[in-house]
Amino acid sequence: MIVFRWIMGVLGAVFAIVALVSLSLQVASQSDVWLRRARHFRHWLWLLLLGWFNVEVWGRVALTIIHWKR
């Protein structure tokens, strides 16, 4: 799980940085293309966050079921 958390953290950081840079470029140039890209990467960031949360929760459920003591 540690490797998974690092991968998700790095991908999340990359998406957040790209979204912020795209938003900054949109503010500087007033171009709608950069705004659409910023929104696109923000949506991917949310998808990544929700996917990480889902894997964490269901991973704990699976581990609880596997290690259940009778």
C-alpha positions as CSV (number, residue, x, y, z in Angstrom):
1,M,0.0,0.0,0.0
2,I,2.9,2.4,0.6
3,V,3.9,2.2,-3.1
4,F,0.3,2.8,-4.1
5,R,0.1,5.9,-1.8
6,W,3.3,7.3,-3.2
7,I,2.2,6.8,-6.8
8,M,-1.2,8.5,-6.1
9,G,0.6,11.3,-4.2
10,V,3.0,12.0,-7.0
11,L,0.3,11.8,-9.7
12,G,-1.9,14.1,-7.5
13,A,0.9,16.6,-7.1
14,V,1.6,16.6,-10.9
15,F,-2.1,17.1,-11.7
16,A,-2.4,19.9,-9.2
17,I,0.7,21.7,-10.4
18,V,-0.4,21.4,-14.1
19,A,-3.9,22.7,-13.2
20,L,-2.4,25.7,-11.3
21,V,0.0,26.5,-14.1
22,S,-2.9,26.2,-16.6
23,L,-5.0,28.5,-14.5
24,S,-2.2,31.0,-14.2
25,L,-1.6,31.0,-17.9
26,Q,-5.4,31.5,-18.4
27,V,-5.4,34.5,-16.1
28,A,-2.3,36.0,-17.9
29,S,-3.5,35.4,-21.4
30,Q,-7.3,35.4,-21.0
31,S,-7.5,32.3,-23.3
32,D,-10.3,29.9,-22.8
33,V,-8.1,27.0,-23.9
34,W,-6.1,27.2,-20.7
35,L,-9.2,27.4,-18.6
36,R,-10.5,24.2,-20.2
37,R,-7.2,22.5,-19.5
38,A,-7.2,23.7,-15.9
39,R,-10.7,22.3,-15.4
40,H,-9.7,19.1,-17.2
41,F,-6.8,18.5,-14.8
42,R,-8.8,19.5,-11.8
43,H,-11.4,16.9,-12.7
44,W,-8.6,14.3,-13.1
45,L,-7.3,15.3,-9.7
46,W,-10.7,14.7,-8.1
47,L,-11.0,11.4,-9.9
48,L,-7.6,10.4,-8.6
49,L,-8.5,11.5,-5.0
50,L,-11.8,9.5,-5.1
51,G,-10.1,6.5,-6.5
52,W,-7.4,6.6,-3.8
53,F,-10.1,6.9,-1.1
54,N,-12.0,4.0,-2.6
55,V,-9.0,1.7,-2.7
56,E,-8.0,2.7,0.9
57,V,-11.5,2.0,2.3
58,W,-12.1,-1.3,0.3
59,G,-8.5,-2.4,1.0
60,R,-9.2,-2.1,4.7
61,V,-12.5,-4.0,4.3
62,A,-10.7,-6.8,2.4
63,L,-7.9,-7.0,5.0
64,T,-10.5,-7.2,7.8
65,I,-12.4,-10.0,6.0
66,I,-9.1,-11.9,5.3
67,H,-7.8,-11.6,8.8
68,W,-11.2,-12.2,10.5
69,K,-10.8,-14.4,13.6
70,R,-13.5,-17.0,14.2
